């Protein structure tokens, strides 16, 4: 009995010693397999207060995100093109006028910063834009996008380069259009919207600036940045678009359907016919 008590006292003493000295074989260490040479855990796995944690930007190169919609290894890359000029530049990236070195063909290259995409919470928006671009690439009144890829820092989307400018520029120079030309333009836009809606897509940013004029005088719809997958009968409630083209239900913060695209077409039709917008409103884009 005395020996048993002595052994128990000895065991208790050892346990107390390990507890007081925080012995590694007394405590379960969930980070043990991630420790480097039995030292400190890998930096990204250190314990943090998650309620106060905040991502630090920019992210290191090795932690930048991967987008499965954009190939990593591609025959075509940024090195396949010569840059002619910067078409436009914004918070998330820029659009370049480029020429393919082998084809000697003009393209528009959109370069998007991965850091800015994540910082502004635009991941899903960019994914949807890429998916729609691929699926709708064959329509005659949609700009074609034959190339896309990614590197550590950026996403690249290359589309055909439309040299005729956009409908907004032509409208500002011309004012009222002839009715026969308006009929053609409205019909082409209606065909595009009908195609997108039947494919389960709501466009949500129809405006003159997003309609380019090709070498044959036909319209090409661009920029799916605010588009969304939406089945017939479903509704969405995101406040987005360009104010002067936005349907009343969007401005009233109500849910809406594909019908808002047809409202935007009506606004555009009035402007082409009368040479002015129906109502004065800031042309500020909302996201």
N, C-alpha and C positions, 0 to 999 in steps of 0.2 A: 504493500500500500504506500509505504514511504517512497519507494523508488518511482511508483507511478506519479505521485505528487511532484517529485523532483523533476521528472521528465516534462510534466505539464508546465511547471514553473519555468523551466529552461526554454520551452517552446514559446511561452508567452513573452519571455524576455527578448528572444530573437525577433519575434514579430514587432514588439515595441521598438526595438532598435532599428529595424528596417523601415518602419513607419516614420519614426522621427527623422531618419536620415534620407527618406524618400528613395529607398533602394529600388532600382529598376526592375528587379525580379519580384517585387511585392505589388507594384502597381501595374495595371494593364495599360500599355501605351498604344493607342490607336494609330499613332503616326510612326510607330517603330519601323515599319517597312519602307517609309519614305525618308528616313533619316540618312544623312550622308556621313559615312565613317563614324557612326554612333554619335554624331554631333547634333547640331540644331536641325529642326525639320526644314524641308525645302521652303523657301520664302513664301511661295504662294499658298502653302498649307498651314502657315502659322495661325494660331487661334486669334480670331478677331471678334469684335462686338458687331454682329451682323446688323443690328438695328441702326448702327451709325456708319456702317461701311459705305464707301463711295468709290466708284471706279475712278482711277486717275488717268487722265488723258494727256498726251496721246499714249496708246498702249505700246509696249515694246514690240518689235517686229515679230518675235516668235509667238506672241500671244494674239496677233491680229486674227480676225475671224475668217472662216472659210464659208463660201457660198456654193452649195452643190449645184446651183443652176448655172454656174460659170466654170468652164473647164480650166484646169491649171496648165496642163500641157496641150498646146494647140499648135498646129502648123503655122497659123497666123498669130502674130504678136505685135506689140507696139513697135518692134524693130522692123516690121514689114512695111512700114509707112514712112513717108516724108511729111512733116508738118508744114502746111502752107500758111495758115493763119489761125488766130483764135476767134471763133465765131461768137462765143459768149462765155461768160464766167460768172459763177455764183458761189453760194456758201458751201455747197456739197461737191463742187467740181467744176469742170469746164467742158465746152464743146469745141473741138478742133476741126478745121478743114484740112484733110489729109489726102495724100495720093498714094495708092498702093504701088510699091516699087516694081513689082513684076507685071501687074496688070496695066499700069499707067492709068488707073481709073480713080476718079474723085469719090471720096467718102466723107461722112461726118463721124467723128469719133468722140463719144461721150466718155469722159474720165471721171469716175466717182471715187471719192476718198472713203475708205472703209472706216477710218476713225470718225469722220463726220456722220456717216450713216448710223453708226452705233450711238454716238453722242446725242444725236437728234431723234433717236428711236425710230429710224426709218427702215429697219431691216425687212419687215414684212412687206412694206411698200415697194422696196427694190426687188424683192423676190417675185412679187406679183407682176411688176412691170416686165421683168425678164420672161416670165412664163407666157404672158399675153403676147409679147413681141414675137416669141417663137411660134405660138399657135396661129397668130393672125398674119404671118409673114407673106401669105400668098394673095391677099386681097389687092385688087388694082388701085384702090384709093387709100391704101395704108402704106406708109414708108417701110421699105424692106430693111431688115437687119441681118445680114448674112454672117457676121462675126461677133463673138463675145468671148471674153476670157478674164482671168484675174491673176494678179501677182500678190506679193505680200501686203502691199499698201493700197492698191486701187482695183476697181472693177472697170472693165472696158466694154462698151457697146458701140459697135460700128454699124452705121446704116448708110443707105444710099444718100448721096449729096444732091439736094434739090437746089438748083441755082437760080430759080425764078423769084426768090423772095417769098414772103408770106402774104396772106390775104389782107392783113391789117395795113401793110405798107401800100399795097395797091389801092385799097379803099381810101386811105388818107390822101393819096395823090389824085384819085379819080373822082371821089365823092359818089354820086348816084351812078349805079351800073345800069346798063340796058337790060330790059326785062328778059330778053332771050338768054343773056348770059347768067342772070340771076336764077332762071329756071334750071339751067345746067348745073350751076354750083349747088343749089339747094337739093337737087336730085342726087348728086354725087354724095353729099353729106348724109342725106337720108339713107342711101344704100349702105354706107359705112356704119351708121348707127344701128340699122336693122341687123346687119351682120354681127356686130358686137353683142347686141342684146340677145339674139338667137344663140350665141355662143356662151351666154351666161355672164356677160360683162357689162357693167355700168361704167360709162366713160367719165362723167362728172367734171370735165374741164373744157367743154366745147367753146371755142372763141376763135376769132380771126387769126390771132398770133400762132395758133396750133394747126393752121391749115397752110401748107406750102403749095406753091404753084410750079408744076414741072414744066419741062421744055415744050410739051404739047398743049399747055394751058389747062391741064386737069389738076384737081386738088389732091393733096396727099395729107392725111391726118397723122400727126406726130404726138409724141409725149404721152405715155400711159402712166405717168407718175401718180395721178390721183384715181386711176381706174381700180375697180374691185370686182371680184367674182360675186355675182348676185343672181340667183335663180329667179325665174318668173314667179311672182307672188310673194317673194321675200322683200324685206325692207331694210334700209340702213339709216343711221342717224348721225353720221359724222358731218360736222360743219366743215365743208371744204369747197373749193372752186374759186371762181373769179366773180367778185360782187355783182358787176353789172349784167352778168349772164346767169346769175343764180335764181332758181325757182323760188316762189314765195314760201313754200313749205320748208326749204332749207334755211331761209332767213328767219323763219319763225321757230327754228330749232325743233321742227317736227320730223318724224320718220318719213322716208320717201322711197320711191321706186325708180325704175328706169325712165319714167315719164319726165324726170327733171332734164334729161338730155334733149327731149323734144322741146321743152320750154326754151332751152338755150338756143336751139336752132331757130325758134320763132323770133327771139331777140336779134339774132344774127341776120335773119331774113329781112326784118324791119329796117335794120341799119343799112343793108345793101340797097334796099328800095328807096329809102328816104334820104340817105346820105348823112344820117345822124342817129345817135342812140335814142331809144324811146324814152328813157328816163336817165337823168344825170345821177351817177353813182360812182364812187371811187372804184378804180379798176385794180384794187389791191387784192392780191391772192391770199386766200386763207387756207391753212392746213390744220 
